[in-house]
């Protein structure tokens, strides 16, 4: 068994450790001969893990992945490559799609050079390393040939894509090229740093035929004082202007964000400013996390650490506000038409699960359709007839020819 791990924040570390313990129980019961732990946890704790889990047969950091087949076969010993990782996957890497066959994630880059003061990614994954555009396009074409219709573009910071390439092709140029890949119908962008939302990129998002009107922009906070302490490189006013500009240019765009509450020094006034920002911006989707003082980050040494109880109270208050906003925005969609992509039929609930362009897989709400004859991976047009806090209910009004996604 290969346990691939995350170690970005404390809950991820705890989840990874629990998964390792479970795997070792199965090994002791004879279900597996060997247990190998890979990914960010060994990369972050190369010295401590072997002593913590001596029954594990091998630990693999990020740069060890090219040797994983040989290590699994036991032909070479597993060891954690030291130092910052430099390996970058490309189109030659074999892939088994673990998502439904009609959608896939496409990684644009590895690492991050933003160095936000609460974040360990540069220390775990290294500095930004963008894949060559040709490599991404070749993988996209291969995925399309396999039947993938929706590509979700990911990186630690997608808007930084290409900043390290001599070709000068950034995310805007890449999107224009991906727009011409036959077979792909929807292209979605996650993890877009607001600082990278340039005029050129916004115009590309408005004009690209296949890039859906959806953008995930983790802003983290709205208080200038907290944003500066976080090292985000923007003020609250600048963030507002970028988001407002996007909505003016693409009125139908669905915006998702992520916020961090309880950062060291966050006062009640800072939190109220964040709440006002959320009320003003009315995000379609929002995730909130409590700050964790991760060892090795500058923020962990800052004074004014916020008590855990206060963090949880603020997060609950923020999510409660977002629930009201989400319901209101969903209700405003009743009577409108939208294209949807069919995900699956749920026999227990007797509904078909679908998604509009404004609903990303696994992290946003869904569109429920009370029919059982719609093929997964097919596109249809629906009229929204009801709205819940996070989900929509749609009725099929067209089942054949596709129409362009509406951006106006």
N, C-alpha and C positions, 0 to 999 in steps of 0.2 A: 504494500500500500504506500502510495506517495501522498503525503499530506502537504498541500501547497498553502502557504500561510501569508497573512497580512500582519503588520506590526506598526501601523501608522499611529494608532492611539491605544490607550490602555484596554478598552473593551475588546479591540481586535486581538491584542496580545493574549488576553484571557480566553477568548474564544479559540484561538489557535492552540494554546496549551491544553485546553479541554479536549480538543480534537486529537491531539497527540496521545493523551492518556487513553482515550477511547480506542485508538488504533492499537496501542500496546496491549490493551485487554484482549482484543481480537487476536493479536499475535500470540499471546500466551495461551489462548484457547485453541491454537492450531489453525486458525483461519488464514493466516498469512505467515510466510517464512521470514519476510524482512519488512521493516518499516523505515521509510526514508522521508525526512522532513526537508522541504524546499521553500524557497521564496524569501520574504522579507524578514521573518523571525530569525533565521540563521544569519542573515546579512546584518541585522541589528545587534544580535547577541552571539557572536561567533565563539566567544570564550566560555560563556556561562551555560549554554544549552547542553553540550556534551555531558557536563556534570549533573545537570538537572534531569536529563533523560538518558542515562547510560544504556538503556535497552534499545535505543534507536540505532539502526545499522549505519546510517549515513546522513549527513547534513549538507545541503546544497545551497549556496548563496546564488545571487543573480548571475554571476559570470560562470557558474558551474552548469547552467542549463544545457549548453551544447554537449556536455558529457553525460547527460542524464541516462541515455540508453545503456551506455557501457557500465555506469554505476549500478543501475537497476539489475543488469545481468551479473553483477559482481566481478566484472573483468578488471575494473580499476577501483581503487579505494575512493570513497567519498570524502571530500575535504572541502572546507569553506575557503573560497578565494578571498584573500585579504584586500583591504583598501576599497576605494570607491569603485563601483562596478562600471564597466565600459561596454559590455555586450549589448548589441542592438538587434532584435529579431528582424528578419526581412521576409520577402515573398517565398524564399526557398524553404522556409521552415514548414514542415508538415503540420496540418491543422485538422483536428477533429472538432466539428462544430457542436458544442454542447447546448446551444440554444435551439429553438425550433428551426427547421431547415430553411425557412423563408426570411430569417433575419440573423444578422451577425454583427459583432463588434469589430471595428477596424482600428488598430492602434497606429497613431501617427508618429509618436515620439516616446522616448523614455527619459526619465529624470526631469529636474526642474531647477531653474537658476534664479527663481524669485527670492528664495531665502526669507520667507515670512518667519517671524520670530517665534511662532508657536509650532512650526512644522518641521518634521524629521525627514521629509522626502528627499531633499538634497543629500542627506547623510546616508540614507538607505539606498536610494536609486541613482544617486549621482547627479551631475549637471545635465542640462538639456542636451539630448542627442536626437535630432530629427532624422527620420527615415528619408532617403532620397524619394522624390516624387514618383519616379518610374517604378520603384519597388512597391509603393502603395497602390499605384494604378494597376500593376500586374496582379497584385493580390485581390484588388477589387474586381477585376475582370474574372479571375478564377472563381471567386465567390459567386459572382453573377451567373457564371456557367453552371454552378452547382445548384442554382435555383434561389439564391438569396435575393430578396427584393428590397429589404430595408437594411441600410448600413448605418450604424451608430459610431461616429468618430470619437475616439477617446485619446487622451494623453493626460499627464498630470496638469498641463496647461495647454489646451488646444490652440488658443490664440497666439501662443509663442511659437507655434510650429514654423520652422524655416528660418528662425532668427539666427541659427548657427550654420546655415547652408550658404555656400558661395553662389548658388544659382539665383538667389534673390526671390525664389518662389515661396511665398508664405501661404497661410491658410486660404486667403482669397483666391490666389492662383490655383491652388490644389482643388478647391471646390469647383472652379470652372472646368478643370479637367475631369473630375469625377462626374460632373453633370453629363458628360458624353459617354459614360460607360453604359452600354446596352444591357438591359435586363434589370438594372437597379432602378427602383421607382421612388424610394424615399431615402434621403440622407439627413441624418440628425446629428447635432453637435452637443456634446456634453463638456463640462469643465472649462468654460471660457472665462478667463480672467477679464474683469471689466476694463482693465488698462489696455487690453488688446483689441477693443471694439473700435477700430478705426473707421473713418468715413468710407474707405475702400471696401472694407469687410462688410459693413452695413449695406452698401450698395450691391455687393455681390449676393448677400443673403436675400435682398429684395428682388433680384432679377433671376437668380438660378432657378431652373424649372424643377429640379428634384430635391433641393434642400428645403425641407419643410419649414413652415413658420413656427419655429420652436427654438429656444435657446436657453441653455443652463448656464447661469452667470453667478457663481458663488461670490457674494459681496462681503460676507462675514460680519460686517457691522456698518453703522451709519454715523457714529460719533467720530468727529475729526480726531479727538484726543485718543480714542481707542484705536482707530485705524492707523494713526501714526505709531502708536506703541506696538501694534501688530506688524509694522513694516509693510503695509499693503501698497504704499506708493500712490495713494489717491485720497482725496477728501470726499466727504459725504456729498457735497454739492457736485463734484465731478462725476460721481457715480450716478446721481440723479440725472444729470444732463445726458450721459451716455444712454441710459435706459429710456429716457423720454424721447431721445432722437430715434432710437430703434422703433418705438411704438408709433411715432409719427410717420416713419418711412414704411413700416410694415404693420398696419393697424390690427391685423388678425393674429399677430405673433403671440404665442404662449411663452411666458417667462417663468423659469424656475430659478430659485436661489437657495443658498445655504447660509445659515447664520450661526455665529459662535457667541454664546452667552457666558458671562462669568469670567471674562478675561481679566487678568490681574489689574486692579485699579478701576474696574467698571463700577461706577457709582449708580445710585438710583436715577440720577439725572441722565446719565449716559444710556441707561436701559430705556427710560421713557422716550429719549430721542430715537432709539431703535424702533420702539413700538410705533411712534409717529411716522417714521419712515415706511414701515410695513403698511400702515393704513393708507399712506399717500400713494405708494407704488402699486398696491393691490396685485401682488404676484399670483399667478395661476397655481403655482406649486411652490412649496417652501419646506425645507428641512432645517431643523434646529438641533444643535449639539451643545452640550456643556463642555466648557474648557477643561482639559486635563493637563496638568503640569508635567510634560514629558521630559524625562531626564535627557540632557544633551541639547536642549533648546534654550535660547536666551530668555524666553518668557518664563521658564521654570524658576529663574533666579530673581524675577521681578518682585518688588514689594507689593502689598495690597492684594494678596491672594484671596479670592472670594470664597466664603464658606460653601460647602457642598449643598447644604439645604437651600441656601439662597439661589444657587445656580439652578437647582431643580425647580424651584418655585418660578423663577424667571422663564425657564424653558417652557413650563406648563402654561404660563400666562401667554407667552408668545404663540404657542401652537393653538391655544384656544382662540386667539384673535384670528389666526390664519384660517381656522376652520370656518369662522363666520365669513371671511372674505372669499374662501373657496366656494362655499355654498352660494353666495351671492353671484359670483362670476359664472358658476355653472348654471344658475337659474336664468341668467341673461342670455344663455345660449338656447333656451327652449324656443322652438319654432324655426331655428336655423337649420340649414343643411350642411353636411360635412361628409367628406370621404372617410372611410374607415378601413383598417386592415384587420381581417379576421384572425384571431389568435387560436381559439379552441372552443369546443362545446363542453360545458360543465354538466354532466348527467345528473348530479345531485341537485343542483340549483335549477336545472332545466333551462339554462340560458346559454347563448353564445357570447363569448368574451371577445370584444373588439377594441381597437384603439383609434382615436382620431389623430391627426398630425400633432395635436397639442398634448398627447399623452405618450410619454416615453415608456418603454417596456420595463416592468419590475419596480419602478420607483414612483410612478404617478398612478392616478386612478384609471379606470377602464370605462368602456361604453358597453352597456348590457343590451343585448338584442334577444327578444323572446321568440327565437326560431332555432330549429335544429338541423337545417339543411344547407348551411353555409360552410364552404370548404376553407379550412385553415390556409392562410397565405393568399387568399383572394381579396380583392378590393371591391367595395360597394359604396353606394351613397345612401346616407340615412338622414332622416329628419329627427332632431332631438326633441323628445316628447316629455322628458322628465329629468329632474336633476337631484342628486343627493349631495352630501357634503363633499365627497371626492369623486364620485362616479356620475356618469351620464346614462340615460336610457334612450335608445334610438330605435326607429322603425325604418326598415328598408324601403327605399323609394326607387332604387335603380340597381340592377344586378348585372349589367353587361359592360358597356364601354366606359373606360375610365375618363375622368375629366381632370383638368389641371387643378392643383391645390390653390385655393383662393388666398391671396395675400393682401387684398385691398378691403 
